[in-house]
Amino acid sequence: MESPAQPPTPDAPATDADAADRLLLDEAAAVIAATPAGRLVVIDDVAGALTLGAAERGAQQIRVHQDLITGERALAAAAEARGLTDRYTSLPLGPELFAGATTVLLRLPRSVDRLAEVAGLIAAFADPSVTVIAAGRIKHMSVSMNDVLRTVFDRVDVSHARQKSRVLTATGARPEAARAVLGAWPRTADHPDIGLRVAAYGGVFAGTKVDIGTRFLLQNLARLPKTATAVDLGCGTGLIAAALATANPDLRVLAVDRSAAAVDSATWTAAANQLSDRVEVVRADGLETVADGTAELVLLNPPFHNDAAVSTAIARHLFAEAARALAPGGELWCVWNSHLQYRPSLEKMIGSTRQVARNSKFTVTSSRRR
C-alpha cells in the first residue's frame, strides 16, 4: 500500500509526490501550461513535489508558501538537486503571495479553518479570474471543504476519485465575501481561568482552546525552577510562553515552532497579553537558534502526529534538540500522553527524569541535563 507524503523531519526524510500530488498535477497540467510566468502560486506543498512538478511542466516564477520550515528546506534541497532553484520564490502567507495570481495549486489542509483562511486570501487578492485547483486524500476530505470554498467562490467542481484522492476546482472569486472572511483572523478567545487571551490562525493545534495536555502542564508551573530565561519548544499558539511570562515578570521567554501559522499565532498571543517585550517568537526547526549548552529551562508539549500518521519521531527529535541546547543542570519539563511511555527515552537522551504529576491521561516529567 502506498504511504502518503509526510512533512519532512530529521527522522523522516522528504518523500516524493503521493497520489494526491500526482492527481493534482495531472488535473492541472493544461492550466499550468497556459499560466503566464509569475502568475502561478503553490500553497502547502508538503515537500516540494507540486512546485517542482509545475516547474518541470514549464511554469516560471512560481510563488510558494509552505507552512513548515522543514518543508521549505526539503523543497530547496530538491530544487537544487534538479537545477530548478531559479524557478520559484518562497513568500509568507499574505496579499503579496497572491497579487495578480491566475492559478493556485493547493494541497488541501486537514483543518477546515486553515482552508477558510487560505481561500479567503486567494479570493481577496488574486486576479478575479483565478482558478484554484486543490487536492487531498479522500479520507482527510469532507463536504464542509466544498462549503468553505463556496463561501468565497461562485463555483466548486469535484473530480472523479483516483488512488483514494480527489481534486476540487474553485472559480469565480468573490473578493467582498473574502474580505469579510479574513476579518475573522486571527481568532481570539479569553480564558479567565488562566488569565490569558489566546490568538490563533487557521490550522494551529487546538486553535484558541487550551488543550488538556497543556492545561495539565500549566497547573504545575508553580513547581518550575526559578530561571532568568525559558523556552517554549513547539509553541503552537504561544500559550505556554505567555503563561510563563505572566507568572514571572522577570522571565524572558523564547517561543519556537517550525510552523509559520503557529509563529504568527504566538506573536499575536504575546501582544494580546502585553508580553511582546519579554516573549520572542521564532520560526525554526527545534532549537537550532539556541547555542549548545545554554538553555536553562525548556517546556514541551510534543506532538504525536506527523500530519495524519501517529508518530513519535517529532517528539524524539525535540528531545534530542533539548539535550543539545540545555546547560548542565538545565531542565526539560514535558507533558505527554502516558501511553507513549517517553520516560526511558528522556532518561537516555537528557538525564535523570522524575515524574512531577500524573492524571488519567497525561504525565508531566522533569528531566535534568547531565
C-alpha positions as CSV (number, residue, x, y, z in Angstrom):
1,M,0.0,0.0,0.0
2,E,1.3,3.5,-0.9
3,S,2.4,5.7,2.0
4,P,1.2,9.3,2.0
5,A,3.7,12.1,1.8
6,Q,4.6,13.3,5.2
7,P,6.1,16.6,6.4
8,P,9.9,16.0,6.4
9,T,11.7,15.7,9.8
10,P,15.3,14.7,10.5
11,D,13.9,11.2,11.3
12,A,11.6,11.1,8.2
13,P,13.3,12.5,5.0
14,A,11.3,14.2,2.4
15,T,9.2,11.9,0.3
16,D,8.3,12.0,-3.4
17,A,4.9,13.0,-4.7
18,D,2.0,11.0,-3.3
19,A,-1.2,10.1,-5.2
20,A,-2.9,13.4,-4.4
21,D,0.1,15.4,-5.7
22,R,0.1,13.4,-8.9
23,L,-3.6,13.7,-9.4
24,L,-3.4,17.5,-8.8
25,L,-0.6,17.9,-11.3
26,D,-2.4,15.7,-13.9
27,E,-5.7,17.6,-13.5
28,A,-3.9,21.0,-13.6
29,A,-1.5,20.2,-16.5
30,A,-3.3,22.3,-19.2
31,V,-3.9,25.2,-16.8
32,I,-0.2,25.2,-15.7
33,A,0.9,25.3,-19.3
34,A,-1.4,28.2,-20.0
35,T,-0.4,30.3,-16.9
36,P,1.9,33.2,-17.6
37,A,5.2,33.5,-15.8
38,G,4.7,34.9,-12.3
39,R,1.0,34.1,-12.1
40,L,1.2,30.6,-10.5
41,V,1.1,30.1,-6.7
42,V,1.6,26.9,-4.8
43,I,0.3,26.5,-1.2
44,D,1.2,24.0,1.5
45,D,3.3,21.8,-0.8
46,V,4.4,19.1,1.6
47,A,8.0,18.6,0.5
48,G,8.2,20.3,-2.9
49,A,6.5,17.8,-5.3
50,L,3.9,20.3,-6.5
51,T,6.3,23.2,-7.0
52,L,8.9,21.1,-8.9
53,G,6.2,19.2,-10.8
54,A,4.8,22.5,-12.0
55,A,8.3,23.8,-12.8
56,E,9.1,20.6,-14.9
57,R,5.9,21.3,-16.8
58,G,7.2,24.8,-17.8
59,A,6.0,27.1,-15.0
60,Q,8.2,30.1,-14.4
61,Q,8.5,32.5,-11.4
62,I,6.3,30.3,-9.2
63,R,5.4,31.8,-5.8
64,V,5.3,29.3,-3.0
65,H,4.1,29.2,0.6
66,Q,4.8,26.2,2.9
67,D,3.7,26.4,6.5
68,L,6.6,24.3,7.8
69,I,10.1,25.5,7.6
70,T,11.2,21.8,7.2
71,G,9.0,21.7,4.0
72,E,10.8,24.8,2.7
73,R,14.1,23.2,3.2
74,A,13.1,20.0,1.6
75,L,11.9,21.9,-1.5
76,A,15.2,23.9,-1.6
77,A,17.3,20.8,-1.4
78,A,15.2,19.0,-4.1
79,A,15.2,22.1,-6.3
80,E,19.0,22.4,-6.1
81,A,19.4,18.7,-7.0
82,R,17.2,19.1,-10.1
83,G,18.7,22.5,-11.1
84,L,15.4,24.3,-10.6
85,T,16.2,26.8,-7.8
86,D,15.6,29.8,-10.1
87,R,12.0,28.7,-10.9
88,Y,10.3,29.6,-7.6
89,T,10.3,32.1,-4.7
90,S,9.1,31.4,-1.2
91,L,6.9,34.0,0.4
92,P,4.9,34.5,3.6
93,L,1.1,33.8,3.5
94,G,-0.4,37.2,2.7
95,P,-1.5,39.6,0.0
96,E,1.9,39.7,-1.8
97,L,1.8,36.0,-2.3
98,F,-1.4,36.1,-4.3
99,A,-1.3,39.5,-6.0
100,G,-2.2,39.0,-9.7
101,A,-2.2,35.2,-9.5
102,T,-4.4,33.4,-12.1
103,T,-3.7,29.8,-10.9
104,V,-3.3,28.4,-7.4
105,L,-2.3,24.9,-6.7
106,L,-3.3,23.9,-3.2
107,R,-2.6,20.8,-1.1
108,L,-5.8,20.6,1.0
109,P,-5.1,21.0,4.7
110,R,-6.8,18.7,7.2
111,S,-8.1,21.8,9.0
112,V,-11.2,23.5,7.6
113,D,-10.1,26.7,9.4
114,R,-6.8,26.7,7.5
115,L,-8.7,26.2,4.2
116,A,-11.1,29.1,5.1
117,E,-8.2,31.4,5.7
118,V,-6.2,30.5,2.6
119,A,-9.3,30.6,0.4
120,G,-10.2,34.0,1.7
121,L,-6.7,35.3,0.9
122,I,-6.9,33.9,-2.6
123,A,-10.3,35.3,-3.4
124,A,-9.5,38.7,-1.9
125,F,-6.1,39.3,-3.5
126,A,-5.6,37.1,-6.6
127,D,-6.8,38.1,-10.1
128,P,-10.6,37.8,-10.2
129,S,-10.2,35.2,-12.9
130,V,-8.1,32.9,-10.6
131,T,-8.6,29.2,-10.8
132,V,-7.9,27.2,-7.6
133,I,-7.0,23.5,-8.0
134,A,-6.9,21.7,-4.7
135,A,-6.2,18.1,-4.0
136,G,-6.2,15.8,-1.0
137,R,-6.6,12.2,0.2
138,I,-10.3,11.3,0.4
139,K,-10.0,10.1,4.0
140,H,-9.0,13.6,5.0
141,M,-11.6,15.4,2.9
142,S,-15.1,16.5,3.9
143,V,-18.1,18.0,2.3
144,S,-17.5,21.1,4.6
145,M,-14.5,21.8,2.5
146,N,-16.7,22.4,-0.6
147,D,-18.9,24.7,1.5
148,V,-15.9,26.7,2.7
149,L,-14.7,27.2,-0.9
150,R,-18.3,28.2,-2.0
151,T,-18.2,30.9,0.7
152,V,-15.7,32.9,-1.4
153,F,-16.0,31.3,-4.9
154,D,-19.1,31.0,-7.2
155,R,-18.3,27.5,-8.4
156,V,-16.6,24.4,-7.0
157,D,-16.2,21.3,-9.2
158,V,-15.3,17.9,-7.8
159,S,-13.1,15.4,-9.8
160,H,-13.5,11.7,-10.0
161,A,-11.5,9.8,-7.4
162,R,-8.2,8.2,-8.3
163,Q,-6.0,6.2,-5.9
164,K,-8.1,7.4,-3.0
165,S,-7.5,11.0,-3.9
166,R,-9.7,13.8,-5.3
167,V,-9.4,17.3,-6.7
168,L,-11.6,20.3,-6.0
169,T,-11.6,23.2,-8.6
170,A,-12.8,26.6,-7.5
171,T,-13.6,29.6,-9.8
172,G,-15.4,32.8,-9.7
173,A,-13.7,34.6,-6.9
174,R,-15.9,36.9,-4.7
175,P,-13.5,39.5,-3.2
176,E,-16.0,41.2,-0.9
177,A,-17.1,38.0,0.7
178,A,-13.5,37.0,1.1
179,R,-12.6,40.2,2.9
180,A,-15.4,39.6,5.3
181,V,-14.0,36.1,6.0
182,L,-10.5,37.5,6.5
183,G,-11.7,39.8,9.2
184,A,-12.1,36.8,11.5
185,W,-8.3,36.1,11.5
186,P,-6.6,35.7,13.8
187,R,-9.4,34.4,16.1
188,T,-9.0,35.2,19.8
189,A,-10.5,33.8,23.0
190,D,-10.3,34.9,26.6
191,H,-9.6,32.2,29.2
192,P,-10.4,33.8,32.6
193,D,-9.4,30.6,34.4
194,I,-5.8,31.0,33.3
195,G,-5.9,34.8,32.9
196,L,-4.8,34.8,29.2
197,R,-6.1,35.7,25.8
198,V,-5.2,33.2,23.1
199,A,-4.9,34.1,19.4
200,A,-4.9,31.5,16.6
201,Y,-4.6,31.4,12.8
202,G,-6.2,28.6,10.8
203,G,-4.7,25.2,11.3
204,V,-2.8,25.8,14.5
205,F,-3.1,22.9,17.0
206,A,-6.1,23.5,19.4
207,G,-6.9,26.8,17.9
208,T,-8.0,29.3,20.6
209,K,-8.7,26.5,23.0
210,V,-6.5,25.2,25.8
211,D,-5.8,21.6,25.0
212,I,-6.0,19.3,28.0
213,G,-2.3,18.4,28.0
214,T,-1.2,22.0,28.1
215,R,-3.7,22.7,30.8
216,F,-2.3,19.9,32.9
217,L,1.2,21.3,32.4
218,L,0.1,24.8,33.3
219,Q,-1.3,23.5,36.6
220,N,2.2,22.7,37.6
221,L,4.0,25.9,36.6
222,A,4.5,26.9,40.3
223,R,6.8,23.9,40.7
224,L,9.2,25.1,38.0
225,P,12.8,26.0,38.9
226,K,13.5,29.8,39.1
227,T,15.4,30.8,36.0
228,A,16.1,34.0,34.1
229,T,15.1,32.5,30.7
230,A,12.9,29.7,29.4
231,V,12.0,28.2,26.1
232,D,8.5,27.1,24.9
233,L,9.5,24.5,22.3
234,G,6.9,23.7,19.7
235,C,5.0,26.7,21.0
236,G,1.8,26.5,18.8
237,T,-0.3,29.5,19.8
238,G,2.3,30.6,22.4
239,L,0.0,29.8,25.3
240,I,2.8,28.2,27.5
241,A,5.2,31.1,26.7
242,A,2.5,33.6,27.7
243,A,1.7,31.8,30.9
244,L,5.4,31.6,31.9
245,A,6.0,35.3,31.2
246,T,2.8,36.3,33.1
247,A,3.7,34.2,36.1
248,N,7.2,35.6,36.4
249,P,7.6,39.3,35.4
250,D,11.4,39.0,35.3
251,L,11.4,36.0,33.0
252,R,12.4,36.2,29.3
253,V,10.8,33.5,27.1
254,L,11.8,32.2,23.6
255,A,8.8,30.6,21.8
256,V,9.8,28.3,18.9
257,D,7.8,26.5,16.2
258,R,8.5,25.2,12.7
259,S,5.0,26.3,11.6
260,A,4.6,29.9,10.2
261,A,0.9,29.8,11.3
262,A,2.0,28.9,14.8
263,V,4.6,31.7,14.9
264,D,2.1,34.3,13.7
265,S,-0.4,33.0,16.3
266,A,2.2,33.1,19.2
267,T,3.2,36.6,18.2
268,W,-0.4,37.7,18.4
269,T,-0.9,35.9,21.7
270,A,2.1,37.6,23.2
271,A,0.9,41.0,22.0
272,A,-2.7,40.4,23.2
273,N,-1.3,39.8,26.7
274,Q,1.1,42.8,26.7
275,L,4.1,40.4,26.7
276,S,5.8,41.3,23.4
277,D,8.8,42.8,25.2
278,R,9.6,39.5,27.0
279,V,8.4,36.8,24.6
280,E,10.4,36.4,21.5
281,V,8.8,34.2,18.8
282,V,11.0,32.4,16.2
283,R,10.3,30.1,13.3
284,A,12.8,27.3,13.5
285,D,13.3,23.6,13.4
286,G,13.6,22.6,17.0
287,L,16.2,24.7,19.0
288,E,18.5,25.4,16.1
289,T,18.7,29.1,17.1
290,V,19.8,28.2,20.6
291,A,23.6,27.6,21.2
292,D,24.7,24.3,22.6
293,G,24.6,24.0,26.4
294,T,23.0,27.4,27.1
295,A,19.2,26.8,27.8
296,E,18.2,27.0,31.5
297,L,14.7,25.6,31.1
298,V,12.7,24.1,28.2
299,L,9.0,23.3,28.3
300,L,7.5,21.0,25.7
301,N,4.1,19.5,24.8
302,P,5.3,17.4,21.9
303,P,3.0,16.4,19.0
304,F,2.5,12.7,18.5
305,H,1.2,13.0,14.9
306,N,3.2,13.7,11.8
307,D,0.4,15.1,9.6
308,A,-2.2,12.3,9.7
309,A,0.1,9.5,11.0
310,V,0.7,8.6,14.6
311,S,4.4,9.1,15.2
312,T,6.9,9.7,18.0
313,A,9.6,10.8,15.6
314,I,9.0,14.5,16.1
315,A,8.9,14.2,19.9
316,R,12.2,12.3,19.9
317,H,13.8,14.9,17.6
318,L,12.7,17.6,20.0
319,F,14.1,15.6,22.9
320,A,17.4,15.5,21.1
321,E,17.3,19.2,20.5
322,A,16.6,19.9,24.2
323,A,19.5,17.6,25.1
324,R,21.9,19.6,22.9
325,A,20.7,23.0,24.0
326,L,20.3,22.6,27.7
327,A,23.0,23.8,30.0
328,P,24.4,21.2,32.5
329,G,21.7,21.1,35.2
330,G,19.2,22.6,33.0
331,E,15.7,21.0,32.9
332,L,13.3,19.9,30.2
333,W,9.7,19.9,31.5
334,C,7.5,17.8,29.3
335,V,3.8,16.8,29.3
336,W,2.9,13.7,27.3
337,N,0.2,11.1,26.8
338,S,1.1,8.4,29.4
339,H,0.6,5.5,27.0
340,L,3.6,6.8,24.9
341,Q,6.0,5.9,27.8
342,Y,8.6,8.5,27.0
343,R,10.4,8.3,30.3
344,P,13.1,5.8,29.2
345,S,13.9,8.0,26.1
346,L,14.1,11.1,28.3
347,E,16.4,9.3,30.7
348,K,18.6,8.1,27.9
349,M,18.7,11.3,25.9
350,I,18.7,14.0,28.6
351,G,19.4,12.6,32.0
352,S,17.7,11.9,35.4
353,T,13.9,12.1,34.9
354,R,11.3,12.4,37.6
355,Q,7.5,12.3,37.5
356,V,6.2,15.7,38.5
357,A,2.5,14.9,38.1
358,R,0.2,12.3,36.5
359,N,-3.6,12.1,35.9
360,S,-5.7,9.6,34.0
361,K,-4.3,10.6,30.6
362,F,-1.1,12.7,30.9
363,T,2.3,12.6,32.7
364,V,4.4,15.7,33.4
365,T,8.1,14.9,33.8
366,S,11.2,17.0,34.6
367,S,14.5,15.8,33.0
368,R,17.8,17.3,34.3
369,R,20.7,17.6,31.8
370,R,23.7,15.7,32.9
